[in-house]
């Protein structure tokens, strides 16, 4: 699992609307991780994976 946000990094807030079934899939993925990440961290990791970013 990637570390959480770096202390010196700039951050921005986003808000998304997603179907309950999509959120359930995110929650299922979170629970399958050795150390359960926060929902925000899980979404960051999944987006990074989809964008091909290596950690």
N, C-alpha and C positions, 0 to 999 in steps of 0.2 A: 504494500500500500504506500502510495506517495505520502510524503509529509504534508502537514497542513500548510496553509499559506505562510510564506516567509514574512518575518516581522517587518521588513523594510519595503515590502511590495505594496504598490498602490492597489486599491480594491474598488470595485464598483458593485452596485446592487442591481439585480435584475429581478423581475417578477414574471412568472410564466403561468399560464393556465393550461392544465393538462387533464385529460380524462382520468377518472378513477382507476381504470384498468392499467394505464401507463404508470401511474404512481404506484400501483400494486406491484408492477414488474420491477420498478426501482427498489421498492422495499424488499422484495424477494432477493434481488441481487445483493443488497446491503447485508441481509441476514446470512448470505452464503459466504461472506468474507470472514477470514480468520479473526480479524479485529473489526467489529462493526463500525463503519464510518458514520458520521452525521449524514443527514440527507443531502446537505449542501456539498459536503466532500464527495459523497457518492456520485452526485451529478457532475461535479468537476472531473472526477476520474473517468466516468463514462464518456463525457464529451471529449476529453483529451484522447481517449482510446479511439473514438470515432474519427478524430482529426489526425490521427497518426502521430501524436506527440508522445515521445518516449520520456519516461521519468527517471 
